[in-house]
Amino acid sequence: MFGMGMGELLVILGIALLVLGPKRLPELASGLGKAIREFRKASRDLSDQIEVDESVRQPIMELKAALRDEPPPAPSAAPPKAVDPAKG
């Protein structure tokens, strides 16, 4: 995790235990866990919103291109992978 080994993590945990004490360390860990959980939820909500925006934006771009007599824009999603005929 973060490029550190188990030894480094144990040293950091030991120093935190000495500095914060055994009463505050669980409170701090709980608060950190809640913050990480909220951050993950917010980032997941943001990525879901971006996907929705992309699905709405594509038809609008196609409509604008049709009104201007231009070729439709290429889809922004990655092209599908080619199937290897040898594998089936």
N, C-alpha and C positions, 0 to 999 in steps of 0.2 A: 504494500500500500504506500503510495507516494514515493516509491523508490527506497523505502527504508526496510530494514530487516527486523526480525522479531526482537533482537537485542536492543536496537535503538528505541523501539516502541516501549519496551519494558523500562528502559532508563527514563524516558520522558514521562511515563506513567508514575514511576517512583518519585521523580522530582515534583510532579503535580501533586502527588499525595502528601509530600512533605510541605509544600508551599500552601496548599489549600486546606489540608486537613481532611480527616476521614468523614466529617459531617458535610462539608461543602462539595466534595468531589462527586457524589451521586447526583446532587442537585444540578451541578454544572453539566454532567453527562446527560442528564434528562433534558435539560434546556437545549443542549447541542443537538440531541436526537430530534427534538421537536422542530428546531430550526432547519435541519437537513430535510426532514419530512416535508415541511412547508415549501422549501426551495424546490424539491423534486415535483411536488404537486403543481406549483406555479409554472415550472418549466414544461411539464406535461400539458398543462392547460394552454400555454402559449404555443407549443408545437401543434396541438389540435386546432387552435385558431388559425394558425398559418396554413395548415392543410385545407381548412374550410375556405379560407380566403383564396387559395390557389384554385380550388374547384369552382369557385364563383368567378374568378378573374378570367379563366380560360374561355368560357363561352362569350363573355363580353368582348374580349380581344378578337375572337372569331367574327362576331357581329360587326365590330368596327371595320375589320379588314374587308368583310363582304360589302359594306356600305361604300367603301373607298375603291372597290374593284381591285383589291390587292390579293395576293395569295394568302391563305390562312396561315397564321403564325404556327411555328412548330410547337408541339406540346413540350412543356417544361419538364415533364417526368423523364426519367432515364429510358432509353430505348430498350425493348425487350431483348433478353439474351437469345442468341441463336441456339437452336437445338442441334446437337451432334447426331447426325444420322447413324453413326456406328453404335451409339449407345441406345438408340431406340426412340 
